[in-house]
Amino acid sequence: LRAAARKRVAQANGVSASELAGEVHHRVALRFAHLFRADPNRLANLVPLMREAHVIASRAEAEFVRALAGRTPTQAEVMAHAMRLDKLIEPYVLRAGVARPPPIP
């Protein structure tokens, strides 16, 4: 699924995330994809990010999972987490033809 996500982002942007020195982030993590009746690799769920921001997003995901203490989250909890994370990572989304954002401190 990850390789397909990278390919889909590259096709949509005309340039790969790696060519922009970034990585592809799944807004709704693949581990929760089964909770939704949607393709986890739909463009609305894929975000090319600066590598540093992807590390931050991955850490936030790990914290979210730890806070669940082993229980399965609801769809609403997963989406609320994704929307909180969207606000955090928005300045670091990579877009073809748009100048890179400043580095993360």
C-alpha positions in Angstrom: 0.0 0.0 0.0 2.8 2.4 0.7 4.4 2.0 -2.7 1.0 2.5 -4.3 0.5 5.7 -2.3 3.9 7.1 -3.4 3.0 6.3 -7.0 -0.5 7.9 -6.7 1.0 11.1 -5.3 3.7 11.2 -8.0 1.0 10.8 -10.7 -1.2 13.5 -9.2 1.6 16.0 -8.7 3.7 15.2 -11.8 6.7 14.7 -9.4 7.4 12.2 -6.7 7.5 13.2 -3.0 11.1 11.9 -2.9 12.1 14.3 -5.7 10.8 17.0 -3.4 12.9 15.6 -0.6 9.8 14.4 1.2 7.7 11.4 2.1 4.0 10.4 1.7 1.9 10.6 4.8 -1.4 8.8 5.2 -3.8 11.1 7.1 -5.8 8.2 8.3 -3.0 5.7 9.2 -3.0 2.4 7.4 -3.5 0.6 10.8 -6.9 2.2 11.0 -7.9 1.8 7.3 -10.2 -1.1 8.2 -12.5 1.2 10.1 -13.4 3.1 7.0 -15.1 2.0 3.7 -12.6 4.0 1.6 -9.4 3.4 -0.3 -6.6 4.3 2.2 -4.6 5.5 -0.9 -7.3 8.0 -2.1 -5.7 11.3 -2.8 -7.6 13.0 0.0 -5.8 10.7 2.5 -2.3 11.2 1.1 -0.1 14.2 1.9 3.5 14.7 0.7 5.5 16.1 3.6 9.0 17.2 4.4 10.8 14.3 6.0 11.2 16.1 9.2 7.4 16.7 9.4 6.7 13.1 8.6 8.8 12.1 11.6 6.6 14.5 13.7 3.4 13.0 12.2 4.6 9.5 12.9 5.4 10.4 16.5 2.0 11.9 17.0 0.4 8.7 15.6 2.4 6.6 18.0 1.2 8.8 20.9 -2.4 8.5 19.7 -2.1 4.7 19.6 -0.4 4.6 23.1 -3.3 6.7 24.5 -5.8 4.2 23.2 -4.2 1.6 25.6 -5.0 -1.3 23.2 -8.6 -0.5 22.4 -9.8 0.1 18.8 -10.7 3.8 18.2 -13.9 5.0 16.8 -14.0 6.5 13.3 -14.7 9.9 15.0 -11.6 9.6 17.2 -9.4 8.7 14.2 -10.8 11.6 12.1 -10.4 14.0 15.1 -6.7 12.9 15.4 -6.2 13.3 11.6 -7.7 16.9 11.7 -5.5 17.9 14.7 -2.5 16.6 12.9 -3.5 18.4 9.7 -3.2 21.7 11.5 0.3 20.8 12.8 1.7 19.6 9.4 0.0 22.1 7.0 3.0 24.4 6.8 5.2 21.5 5.8 3.1 20.0 3.0 5.1 19.7 -0.2 3.5 21.0 -3.4 5.1 20.8 -6.9 6.0 24.3 -8.1 5.6 25.9 -4.6 8.6 27.0 -2.6 9.6 24.8 0.3 8.5 25.8 3.8 11.1 26.9 6.4 12.8 24.1 8.3 11.3 22.7 11.5 13.0 24.1 14.5 
